[in-house]
């Protein structure tokens, strides 16, 4: 299980990234598409680490909403 951050980009796409996996970022035309894409990106990222016998980073991020 991984936490992701999703936000709209200036070009109308949705960007989604997984902070616990540096560089694991993707996008989609809709939120749903972006979430499907990040699932695939996370799976591929972890698979590549396993193939290279590198450690898989722990999930260590938390999210808080701050009202300003």
HTML snippet that shows the backbone in 3Dmol.js (N, CA, C, O; Angstrom):
<script src="https://3Dmol.org/build/3Dmol-min.js"></script>
<div id="view" style="width:600px;height:400px;position:relative"></div>
<script>
const pdb = `
ATOM      1  N   UNK A   1       0.854  -1.165   0.000  1.00  0.00           N
ATOM      2  CA  UNK A   1       0.000   0.000   0.000  1.00  0.00           C
ATOM      3  C   UNK A   1       0.902   1.232   0.000  1.00  0.00           C
ATOM      4  O   UNK A   1       1.864   1.309   0.765  1.00  0.00           O
ATOM      5  N   UNK A   2       0.583   2.189  -0.863  1.00  0.00           N
ATOM      6  CA  UNK A   2       1.369   3.411  -0.978  1.00  0.00           C
ATOM      7  C   UNK A   2       0.440   4.614  -0.999  1.00  0.00           C
ATOM      8  O   UNK A   2      -0.653   4.566  -1.562  1.00  0.00           O
ATOM      9  N   UNK A   3       0.893   5.684  -0.379  1.00  0.00           N
ATOM     10  CA  UNK A   3       0.150   6.935  -0.455  1.00  0.00           C
ATOM     11  C   UNK A   3       0.579   7.673  -1.719  1.00  0.00           C
ATOM     12  O   UNK A   3       1.748   7.647  -2.104  1.00  0.00           O
ATOM     13  N   UNK A   4      -0.379   8.324  -2.348  1.00  0.00           N
ATOM     14  CA  UNK A   4      -0.086   9.117  -3.537  1.00  0.00           C
ATOM     15  C   UNK A   4      -0.682  10.509  -3.373  1.00  0.00           C
ATOM     16  O   UNK A   4      -1.601  10.732  -2.585  1.00  0.00           O
ATOM     17  N   UNK A   5      -0.133  11.423  -4.136  1.00  0.00           N
ATOM     18  CA  UNK A   5      -0.627  12.793  -4.178  1.00  0.00           C
ATOM     19  C   UNK A   5      -1.123  13.031  -5.595  1.00  0.00           C
ATOM     20  O   UNK A   5      -0.423  12.720  -6.559  1.00  0.00           O
ATOM     21  N   UNK A   6      -2.320  13.576  -5.727  1.00  0.00           N
ATOM     22  CA  UNK A   6      -2.883  13.831  -7.055  1.00  0.00           C
ATOM     23  C   UNK A   6      -3.323  15.284  -7.126  1.00  0.00           C
ATOM     24  O   UNK A   6      -3.928  15.812  -6.193  1.00  0.00           O
ATOM     25  N   UNK A   7      -3.007  15.927  -8.259  1.00  0.00           N
ATOM     26  CA  UNK A   7      -3.348  17.335  -8.412  1.00  0.00           C
ATOM     27  C   UNK A   7      -3.473  17.678  -9.895  1.00  0.00           C
ATOM     28  O   UNK A   7      -2.857  17.024 -10.737  1.00  0.00           O
ATOM     29  N   UNK A   8      -4.262  18.695 -10.218  1.00  0.00           N
ATOM     30  CA  UNK A   8      -4.426  19.083 -11.623  1.00  0.00           C
ATOM     31  C   UNK A   8      -3.202  19.852 -12.112  1.00  0.00           C
ATOM     32  O   UNK A   8      -2.623  20.654 -11.379  1.00  0.00           O
ATOM     33  N   UNK A   9      -2.823  19.596 -13.351  1.00  0.00           N
ATOM     34  CA  UNK A   9      -1.714  20.328 -13.955  1.00  0.00           C
ATOM     35  C   UNK A   9      -2.267  21.509 -14.759  1.00  0.00           C
ATOM     36  O   UNK A   9      -3.476  21.632 -14.957  1.00  0.00           O
ATOM     37  N   UNK A  10      -1.372  22.357 -15.207  1.00  0.00           N
ATOM     38  CA  UNK A  10      -1.785  23.528 -15.973  1.00  0.00           C
ATOM     39  C   UNK A  10      -2.378  23.158 -17.329  1.00  0.00           C
ATOM     40  O   UNK A  10      -3.150  23.930 -17.898  1.00  0.00           O
ATOM     41  N   UNK A  11      -2.024  21.982 -17.850  1.00  0.00           N
ATOM     42  CA  UNK A  11      -2.515  21.582 -19.171  1.00  0.00           C
ATOM     43  C   UNK A  11      -3.807  20.769 -19.120  1.00  0.00           C
ATOM     44  O   UNK A  11      -4.250  20.232 -20.134  1.00  0.00           O
ATOM     45  N   UNK A  12      -4.408  20.682 -17.928  1.00  0.00           N
ATOM     46  CA  UNK A  12      -5.692  19.990 -17.804  1.00  0.00           C
ATOM     47  C   UNK A  12      -5.603  18.528 -17.441  1.00  0.00           C
ATOM     48  O   UNK A  12      -6.628  17.893 -17.196  1.00  0.00           O
ATOM     49  N   UNK A  13      -4.405  17.978 -17.399  1.00  0.00           N
ATOM     50  CA  UNK A  13      -4.229  16.589 -16.983  1.00  0.00           C
ATOM     51  C   UNK A  13      -4.161  16.516 -15.464  1.00  0.00           C
ATOM     52  O   UNK A  13      -4.010  17.532 -14.786  1.00  0.00           O
ATOM     53  N   UNK A  14      -4.274  15.296 -14.940  1.00  0.00           N
ATOM     54  CA  UNK A  14      -4.098  15.055 -13.510  1.00  0.00           C
ATOM     55  C   UNK A  14      -2.742  14.414 -13.308  1.00  0.00           C
ATOM     56  O   UNK A  14      -2.430  13.400 -13.934  1.00  0.00           O
ATOM     57  N   UNK A  15      -1.941  14.993 -12.445  1.00  0.00           N
ATOM     58  CA  UNK A  15      -0.620  14.472 -12.116  1.00  0.00           C
ATOM     59  C   UNK A  15      -0.741  13.713 -10.807  1.00  0.00           C
ATOM     60  O   UNK A  15      -1.420  14.156  -9.880  1.00  0.00           O
ATOM     61  N   UNK A  16      -0.077  12.564 -10.737  1.00  0.00           N
ATOM     62  CA  UNK A  16      -0.104  11.774  -9.508  1.00  0.00           C
ATOM     63  C   UNK A  16       1.303  11.242  -9.259  1.00  0.00           C
ATOM     64  O   UNK A  16       1.970  10.748 -10.167  1.00  0.00           O
ATOM     65  N   UNK A  17       1.735  11.356  -8.005  1.00  0.00           N
ATOM     66  CA  UNK A  17       3.066  10.886  -7.653  1.00  0.00           C
ATOM     67  C   UNK A  17       3.033  10.123  -6.339  1.00  0.00           C
ATOM     68  O   UNK A  17       2.135  10.292  -5.515  1.00  0.00           O
ATOM     69  N   UNK A  18       4.029   9.290  -6.175  1.00  0.00           N
ATOM     70  CA  UNK A  18       4.171   8.486  -4.963  1.00  0.00           C
ATOM     71  C   UNK A  18       5.420   8.975  -4.234  1.00  0.00           C
ATOM     72  O   UNK A  18       6.530   8.585  -4.594  1.00  0.00           O
ATOM     73  N   UNK A  19       5.260   9.822  -3.214  1.00  0.00           N
ATOM     74  CA  UNK A  19       6.423  10.423  -2.551  1.00  0.00           C
ATOM     75  C   UNK A  19       7.412   9.430  -1.952  1.00  0.00           C
ATOM     76  O   UNK A  19       8.601   9.739  -1.869  1.00  0.00           O
ATOM     77  N   UNK A  20       6.968   8.255  -1.534  1.00  0.00           N
ATOM     78  CA  UNK A  20       7.893   7.298  -0.929  1.00  0.00           C
ATOM     79  C   UNK A  20       8.748   6.575  -1.966  1.00  0.00           C
ATOM     80  O   UNK A  20       9.690   5.869  -1.607  1.00  0.00           O
ATOM     81  N   UNK A  21       8.428   6.747  -3.249  1.00  0.00           N
ATOM     82  CA  UNK A  21       9.221   6.172  -4.337  1.00  0.00           C
ATOM     83  C   UNK A  21       9.698   7.325  -5.221  1.00  0.00           C
ATOM     84  O   UNK A  21       9.007   7.697  -6.170  1.00  0.00           O
ATOM     85  N   UNK A  22      10.863   7.894  -4.924  1.00  0.00           N
ATOM     86  CA  UNK A  22      11.333   9.082  -5.640  1.00  0.00           C
ATOM     87  C   UNK A  22      11.308   8.918  -7.165  1.00  0.00           C
ATOM     88  O   UNK A  22      11.829   7.944  -7.709  1.00  0.00           O
ATOM     89  N   UNK A  23      10.696   9.884  -7.832  1.00  0.00           N
ATOM     90  CA  UNK A  23      10.612   9.862  -9.288  1.00  0.00           C
ATOM     91  C   UNK A  23       9.450   9.061  -9.836  1.00  0.00           C
ATOM     92  O   UNK A  23       9.282   8.978 -11.053  1.00  0.00           O
ATOM     93  N   UNK A  24       8.651   8.474  -8.979  1.00  0.00           N
ATOM     94  CA  UNK A  24       7.501   7.690  -9.435  1.00  0.00           C
ATOM     95  C   UNK A  24       6.326   8.639  -9.625  1.00  0.00           C
ATOM     96  O   UNK A  24       5.563   8.905  -8.697  1.00  0.00           O
ATOM     97  N   UNK A  25       6.198   9.141 -10.847  1.00  0.00           N
ATOM     98  CA  UNK A  25       5.209  10.164 -11.190  1.00  0.00           C
ATOM     99  C   UNK A  25       4.577   9.782 -12.527  1.00  0.00           C
ATOM    100  O   UNK A  25       5.253   9.272 -13.420  1.00  0.00           O
ATOM    101  N   UNK A  26       3.285  10.032 -12.653  1.00  0.00           N
ATOM    102  CA  UNK A  26       2.603   9.810 -13.924  1.00  0.00           C
ATOM    103  C   UNK A  26       1.442  10.787 -14.016  1.00  0.00           C
ATOM    104  O   UNK A  26       1.272  11.646 -13.150  1.00  0.00           O
ATOM    105  N   UNK A  27       0.648  10.654 -15.063  1.00  0.00           N
ATOM    106  CA  UNK A  27      -0.493  11.552 -15.242  1.00  0.00           C
ATOM    107  C   UNK A  27      -1.589  10.846 -16.010  1.00  0.00           C
ATOM    108  O   UNK A  27      -1.394   9.739 -16.512  1.00  0.00           O
ATOM    109  N   UNK A  28      -2.741  11.487 -16.099  1.00  0.00           N
ATOM    110  CA  UNK A  28      -3.860  10.961 -16.860  1.00  0.00           C
ATOM    111  C   UNK A  28      -4.817  12.079 -17.208  1.00  0.00           C
ATOM    112  O   UNK A  28      -4.793  13.142 -16.587  1.00  0.00           O
ATOM    113  N   UNK A  29      -5.654  11.844 -18.192  1.00  0.00           N
ATOM    114  CA  UNK A  29      -6.638  12.854 -18.597  1.00  0.00           C
ATOM    115  C   UNK A  29      -7.719  13.027 -17.540  1.00  0.00           C
ATOM    116  O   UNK A  29      -8.312  14.100 -17.421  1.00  0.00           O
ATOM    117  N   UNK A  30      -7.977  11.968 -16.769  1.00  0.00           N
ATOM    118  CA  UNK A  30      -8.958  12.023 -15.687  1.00  0.00           C
ATOM    119  C   UNK A  30      -8.280  11.537 -14.401  1.00  0.00           C
ATOM    120  O   UNK A  30      -7.202  10.943 -14.447  1.00  0.00           O
ATOM    121  N   UNK A  31      -8.918  11.795 -13.262  1.00  0.00           N
ATOM    122  CA  UNK A  31      -8.375  11.283 -12.002  1.00  0.00           C
ATOM    123  C   UNK A  31      -8.289   9.761 -12.048  1.00  0.00           C
ATOM    124  O   UNK A  31      -7.287   9.175 -11.638  1.00  0.00           O
ATOM    125  N   UNK A  32      -9.340   9.130 -12.547  1.00  0.00           N
ATOM    126  CA  UNK A  32      -9.380   7.668 -12.597  1.00  0.00           C
ATOM    127  C   UNK A  32      -8.220   7.125 -13.426  1.00  0.00           C
ATOM    128  O   UNK A  32      -7.547   6.180 -13.015  1.00  0.00           O
ATOM    129  N   UNK A  33      -7.989   7.723 -14.593  1.00  0.00           N
ATOM    130  CA  UNK A  33      -6.899   7.275 -15.458  1.00  0.00           C
ATOM    131  C   UNK A  33      -5.549   7.484 -14.756  1.00  0.00           C
ATOM    132  O   UNK A  33      -4.676   6.619 -14.816  1.00  0.00           O
ATOM    133  N   UNK A  34      -5.388   8.615 -14.105  1.00  0.00           N
ATOM    134  CA  UNK A  34      -4.141   8.892 -13.396  1.00  0.00           C
ATOM    135  C   UNK A  34      -3.903   7.869 -12.294  1.00  0.00           C
ATOM    136  O   UNK A  34      -2.769   7.434 -12.095  1.00  0.00           O
ATOM    137  N   UNK A  35      -4.954   7.477 -11.573  1.00  0.00           N
ATOM    138  CA  UNK A  35      -4.811   6.492 -10.506  1.00  0.00           C
ATOM    139  C   UNK A  35      -4.482   5.104 -11.057  1.00  0.00           C
ATOM    140  O   UNK A  35      -3.698   4.371 -10.455  1.00  0.00           O
ATOM    141  N   UNK A  36      -5.068   4.744 -12.181  1.00  0.00           N
ATOM    142  CA  UNK A  36      -4.711   3.477 -12.833  1.00  0.00           C
ATOM    143  C   UNK A  36      -3.233   3.516 -13.222  1.00  0.00           C
ATOM    144  O   UNK A  36      -2.499   2.550 -13.012  1.00  0.00           O
ATOM    145  N   UNK A  37      -2.808   4.645 -13.793  1.00  0.00           N
ATOM    146  CA  UNK A  37      -1.429   4.777 -14.242  1.00  0.00           C
ATOM    147  C   UNK A  37      -0.435   4.714 -13.082  1.00  0.00           C
ATOM    148  O   UNK A  37       0.634   4.120 -13.225  1.00  0.00           O
ATOM    149  N   UNK A  38      -0.767   5.314 -11.939  1.00  0.00           N
ATOM    150  CA  UNK A  38       0.178   5.277 -10.820  1.00  0.00           C
ATOM    151  C   UNK A  38       0.267   3.876 -10.235  1.00  0.00           C
ATOM    152  O   UNK A  38       1.333   3.476  -9.766  1.00  0.00           O
ATOM    153  N   UNK A  39      -0.819   3.128 -10.250  1.00  0.00           N
ATOM    154  CA  UNK A  39      -0.750   1.737  -9.785  1.00  0.00           C
ATOM    155  C   UNK A  39       0.251   0.952 -10.640  1.00  0.00           C
ATOM    156  O   UNK A  39       1.075   0.199 -10.120  1.00  0.00           O
ATOM    157  N   UNK A  40       0.163   1.141 -11.945  1.00  0.00           N
ATOM    158  CA  UNK A  40       1.092   0.464 -12.858  1.00  0.00           C
ATOM    159  C   UNK A  40       2.517   0.959 -12.640  1.00  0.00           C
ATOM    160  O   UNK A  40       3.460   0.168 -12.658  1.00  0.00           O
ATOM    161  N   UNK A  41       2.679   2.273 -12.434  1.00  0.00           N
ATOM    162  CA  UNK A  41       4.007   2.842 -12.221  1.00  0.00           C
ATOM    163  C   UNK A  41       4.638   2.318 -10.934  1.00  0.00           C
ATOM    164  O   UNK A  41       5.825   1.992 -10.915  1.00  0.00           O
ATOM    165  N   UNK A  42       3.855   2.237  -9.863  1.00  0.00           N
ATOM    166  CA  UNK A  42       4.360   1.724  -8.589  1.00  0.00           C
ATOM    167  C   UNK A  42       4.775   0.260  -8.744  1.00  0.00           C
ATOM    168  O   UNK A  42       5.845  -0.134  -8.282  1.00  0.00           O
ATOM    169  N   UNK A  43       3.939  -0.534  -9.386  1.00  0.00           N
ATOM    170  CA  UNK A  43       4.259  -1.946  -9.592  1.00  0.00           C
ATOM    171  C   UNK A  43       5.551  -2.097 -10.396  1.00  0.00           C
ATOM    172  O   UNK A  43       6.401  -2.922 -10.061  1.00  0.00           O
ATOM    173  N   UNK A  44       5.697  -1.309 -11.445  1.00  0.00           N
ATOM    174  CA  UNK A  44       6.905  -1.372 -12.274  1.00  0.00           C
ATOM    175  C   UNK A  44       8.139  -0.905 -11.522  1.00  0.00           C
ATOM    176  O   UNK A  44       9.218  -1.477 -11.671  1.00  0.00           O
ATOM    177  N   UNK A  45       7.980   0.123 -10.723  1.00  0.00           N
ATOM    178  CA  UNK A  45       9.081   0.665  -9.925  1.00  0.00           C
ATOM    179  C   UNK A  45       9.601  -0.399  -8.962  1.00  0.00           C
ATOM    180  O   UNK A  45      10.804  -0.649  -8.882  1.00  0.00           O
ATOM    181  N   UNK A  46       8.671  -1.022  -8.231  1.00  0.00           N
ATOM    182  CA  UNK A  46       9.051  -2.045  -7.253  1.00  0.00           C
ATOM    183  C   UNK A  46       9.645  -3.265  -7.951  1.00  0.00           C
ATOM    184  O   UNK A  46      10.609  -3.853  -7.460  1.00  0.00           O
ATOM    185  N   UNK A  47       9.083  -3.643  -9.079  1.00  0.00           N
ATOM    186  CA  UNK A  47       9.615  -4.779  -9.841  1.00  0.00           C
ATOM    187  C   UNK A  47      11.055  -4.507 -10.273  1.00  0.00           C
ATOM    188  O   UNK A  47      11.906  -5.392 -10.188  1.00  0.00           O
ATOM    189  N   UNK A  48      11.328  -3.295 -10.732  1.00  0.00           N
ATOM    190  CA  UNK A  48      12.688  -2.944 -11.157  1.00  0.00           C
ATOM    191  C   UNK A  48      13.659  -2.994  -9.976  1.00  0.00           C
ATOM    192  O   UNK A  48      14.787  -3.466 -10.121  1.00  0.00           O
ATOM    193  N   UNK A  49      13.228  -2.513  -8.814  1.00  0.00           N
ATOM    194  CA  UNK A  49      14.087  -2.581  -7.628  1.00  0.00           C
ATOM    195  C   UNK A  49      14.390  -4.038  -7.268  1.00  0.00           C
ATOM    196  O   UNK A  49      15.530  -4.386  -6.960  1.00  0.00           O
ATOM    197  N   UNK A  50      13.361  -4.879  -7.310  1.00  0.00           N
ATOM    198  CA  UNK A  50      13.544  -6.297  -6.981  1.00  0.00           C
ATOM    199  C   UNK A  50      14.499  -6.964  -7.967  1.00  0.00           C
ATOM    200  O   UNK A  50      15.370  -7.735  -7.564  1.00  0.00           O
ATOM    201  N   UNK A  51      14.341  -6.671  -9.257  1.00  0.00           N
ATOM    202  CA  UNK A  51      15.222  -7.261 -10.271  1.00  0.00           C
ATOM    203  C   UNK A  51      16.675  -6.862 -10.043  1.00  0.00           C
ATOM    204  O   UNK A  51      17.585  -7.663 -10.255  1.00  0.00           O
ATOM    205  N   UNK A  52      16.889  -5.615  -9.609  1.00  0.00           N
ATOM    206  CA  UNK A  52      18.242  -5.123  -9.353  1.00  0.00           C
ATOM    207  C   UNK A  52      18.718  -5.433  -7.939  1.00  0.00           C
ATOM    208  O   UNK A  52      19.808  -5.027  -7.537  1.00  0.00           O
ATOM    209  N   UNK A  53      17.889  -6.158  -7.190  1.00  0.00           N
ATOM    210  CA  UNK A  53      18.184  -6.530  -5.805  1.00  0.00           C
ATOM    211  C   UNK A  53      18.502  -5.306  -4.941  1.00  0.00           C
ATOM    212  O   UNK A  53      19.431  -5.308  -4.134  1.00  0.00           O
ATOM    213  N   UNK A  54      17.706  -4.279  -5.141  1.00  0.00           N
ATOM    214  CA  UNK A  54      17.822  -3.050  -4.355  1.00  0.00           C
ATOM    215  C   UNK A  54      16.714  -3.015  -3.312  1.00  0.00           C
ATOM    216  O   UNK A  54      15.657  -3.614  -3.509  1.00  0.00           O
ATOM    217  N   UNK A  55      16.944  -2.325  -2.218  1.00  0.00           N
ATOM    218  CA  UNK A  55      15.910  -2.269  -1.175  1.00  0.00           C
ATOM    219  C   UNK A  55      14.689  -1.476  -1.642  1.00  0.00           C
ATOM    220  O   UNK A  55      14.804  -0.497  -2.380  1.00  0.00           O
ATOM    221  N   UNK A  56      13.543  -1.918  -1.197  1.00  0.00           N
ATOM    222  CA  UNK A  56      12.295  -1.223  -1.506  1.00  0.00           C
ATOM    223  C   UNK A  56      12.024  -0.248  -0.360  1.00  0.00           C
ATOM    224  O   UNK A  56      11.902  -0.663   0.792  1.00  0.00           O
ATOM    225  N   UNK A  57      11.931   1.045  -0.673  1.00  0.00           N
ATOM    226  CA  UNK A  57      11.704   2.026   0.394  1.00  0.00           C
ATOM    227  C   UNK A  57      10.400   1.764   1.137  1.00  0.00           C
ATOM    228  O   UNK A  57       9.390   1.384   0.546  1.00  0.00           O
ATOM    229  N   UNK A  58      10.451   1.977   2.447  1.00  0.00           N
ATOM    230  CA  UNK A  58       9.245   1.869   3.253  1.00  0.00           C
ATOM    231  C   UNK A  58       8.327   3.047   2.967  1.00  0.00           C
ATOM    232  O   UNK A  58       8.771   4.122   2.565  1.00  0.00           O
ATOM    233  N   UNK A  59       7.061   2.826   3.181  1.00  0.00           N
ATOM    234  CA  UNK A  59       6.093   3.929   3.120  1.00  0.00           C
ATOM    235  C   UNK A  59       6.246   4.702   4.414  1.00  0.00           C
ATOM    236  O   UNK A  59       6.063   4.142   5.495  1.00  0.00           O
ATOM    237  N   UNK A  60       6.578   5.973   4.322  1.00  0.00           N
ATOM    238  CA  UNK A  60       6.831   6.744   5.523  1.00  0.00           C
ATOM    239  C   UNK A  60       6.246   8.149   5.496  1.00  0.00           C
ATOM    240  O   UNK A  60       6.558   8.974   6.355  1.00  0.00           O
ATOM    241  N   UNK A  61       5.419   8.411   4.532  1.00  0.00           N
ATOM    242  CA  UNK A  61       4.818   9.727   4.433  1.00  0.00           C
ATOM    243  C   UNK A  61       3.424   9.720   5.044  1.00  0.00           C
ATOM    244  O   UNK A  61       2.713   8.716   5.000  1.00  0.00           O
ATOM    245  N   UNK A  62       3.057  10.839   5.603  1.00  0.00           N
ATOM    246  CA  UNK A  62       1.707  11.036   6.098  1.00  0.00           C
ATOM    247  C   UNK A  62       1.155  12.291   5.444  1.00  0.00           C
ATOM    248  O   UNK A  62       1.918  13.119   4.946  1.00  0.00           O
ATOM    249  N   UNK A  63      -0.130  12.434   5.439  1.00  0.00           N
ATOM    250  CA  UNK A  63      -0.759  13.596   4.817  1.00  0.00           C
ATOM    251  C   UNK A  63      -1.631  14.292   5.845  1.00  0.00           C
ATOM    252  O   UNK A  63      -2.375  13.653   6.589  1.00  0.00           O
ATOM    253  N   UNK A  64      -1.531  15.564   5.872  1.00  0.00           N
ATOM    254  CA  UNK A  64      -2.375  16.398   6.736  1.00  0.00           C
ATOM    255  C   UNK A  64      -2.970  17.502   5.865  1.00  0.00           C
ATOM    256  O   UNK A  64      -2.316  18.001   4.949  1.00  0.00           O
ATOM    257  N   UNK A  65      -4.184  17.869   6.152  1.00  0.00           N
ATOM    258  CA  UNK A  65      -4.822  18.983   5.472  1.00  0.00           C
ATOM    259  C   UNK A  65      -4.789  20.167   6.436  1.00  0.00           C
ATOM    260  O   UNK A  65      -5.199  20.060   7.592  1.00  0.00           O
ATOM    261  N   UNK A  66      -4.294  21.289   5.937  1.00  0.00           N
ATOM    262  CA  UNK A  66      -4.170  22.487   6.752  1.00  0.00           C
ATOM    263  C   UNK A  66      -5.080  23.564   6.194  1.00  0.00           C
ATOM    264  O   UNK A  66      -5.009  23.890   5.009  1.00  0.00           O
ATOM    265  N   UNK A  67      -5.920  24.109   7.027  1.00  0.00           N
ATOM    266  CA  UNK A  67      -6.779  25.201   6.612  1.00  0.00           C
ATOM    267  C   UNK A  67      -6.065  26.519   6.894  1.00  0.00           C
ATOM    268  O   UNK A  67      -5.564  26.755   7.994  1.00  0.00           O
ATOM    269  N   UNK A  68      -6.034  27.368   5.872  1.00  0.00           N
ATOM    270  CA  UNK A  68      -5.354  28.664   6.004  1.00  0.00           C
ATOM    271  C   UNK A  68      -6.362  29.778   5.832  1.00  0.00           C
ATOM    272  O   UNK A  68      -6.002  30.953   5.906  1.00  0.00           O
TER     273      UNK A  68
END
`;
const viewer = $3Dmol.createViewer("view");
viewer.addModel(pdb, "pdb");
viewer.setStyle({}, {cartoon: {color: "spectrum"}});
viewer.zoomTo();
viewer.render();
</script>
